[in-house]
Amino acid sequence: MPLSFTSSKIESIPFAGIRKVFDKAAQMDSKGIKVIHFEIGRPDFDTPKHIKDAAKSALDQGMVHYTRNAGIPSLRKAIAASIKLFKKVEYDPMKEIIATGGGQQAMFLTLQSILNSGDEVLVPNPGYPQFTSCVTMCGATPIPVPLVQENNFAPDLLAAQKLISQNTRAIIVNSPHNPTGGVLTRSQIIEICNFAEKNDLLIFSDEAYDRILYDNEFVSPAAIDKMKKRTVIWGSLSKTYAMTGWRIGYIAAPAELVSNAIKVQQNLMLSLCSFAQAGAAAGLDGPQDVVDNMTSKFMERRRIILDGISDTPGLSCPVIPQGAFYVFVAHKVPGMNSEQLADRILDEVGVATVPGSYFGSKGEGFLRISYAASKEDCQEGMARIKNIMSLLMKEQPSS
Ligand SMILES: Cc1ncc(COP(=O)(O)O)c(C=O)c1O
């Protein structure tokens, strides 16, 4: 056999499309071009001081060793308490919670624990691209379910019903949603729960943006009557506390899954960074006004982006985002798809956005703007986009 470093499983997984944007924007940065970064899905704020202090003090006290596979008890207790407070669901911290390397690892541990080859999982289209690639990595098949723009980007459950087969195991729900900023209402969550119950599916609920909400309440499927037993929550501290680099998240789920996920963790990471866990526990246990302060800054930036869009030819925002820090902007430039448009905007005015098509076929015709950038950058970025869109809308499409 010829030497090879590629399994067939990994061969079928593309590099994340967003990387192309990152790499190009980084190259422009390195040439001294002032790029406005609307592509990055991470808060620009520093992690709150009391969280950093707790991590520093853990280090000073010699907390430098492996921890339990499932995470330090104080962190698991803090996660359970926070879920009880904000999501109104009770979990046993020692049996139903495992701390993970971000929401991303929560997803991976869950899928590795549950899926068999041939299984199918319903994933949102458009949606966070890793839903598709992680399901594939676990030997199962992602089945895209279209989201309905007119309905707050909720999944089209009639379409989903037609996609159900005897191999369908689960549906992935993500509210607040990346890339649209859509937030599902309580009644929409209940409809999804009824759909899951009727088809005997598990619900994987990605709640990475649970605390970044503007008007709507947050509703976890786990909080709906009789749903806790079929729901797996993928939680994250990354966005809530501006801790993307700390890599802390969690799974909250029935004990059987948590025990399986611990087995996967024993073969993957053994345990998370010890002092990062101590900091994370302080974040969850400590003052929560830090989250409200960041959210009100996001709200201000959202206003700047939305005003900019309504003042720009060829762009519109059909659904006002209610959560996370993304706007999914519809564009209409004759003869241009979302990748071509994002390219022109980056090349010609130095604003990095993500083509909607990178989030699935239903994302074509949109650009994702992340407003996790400073207020000044939001203003400057929208002014630049307005300039180029005014020119592009006058261009004739090349035949
Ligand atoms: C929907 C969604 N889920 C999960 C993640 C992973 O976040 P983390 O691993 O930092 O918690 C992201 C990151 O952007 C996301 O957008």
The ligand as an ORCA input file, in Angstrom:
! r2SCAN-3c Opt
* xyz 0 1
  C     -22.999     27.622     17.294
  C     -21.660     27.403     17.893
  N     -21.459     26.322     18.654
  C     -20.274     26.070     19.210
  C     -19.212     26.919     19.031
  C     -17.914     26.563     19.669
  O     -17.556     27.480     20.629
  P     -16.563     27.135     21.820
  O     -15.933     25.820     21.503
  O     -15.578     28.239     21.865
  O     -17.414     27.051     23.035
  C     -19.364     28.062     18.236
  C     -18.221     28.956     17.983
  O     -18.271     29.897     17.238
  C     -20.629     28.315     17.657
  O     -20.844     29.388     16.895
*
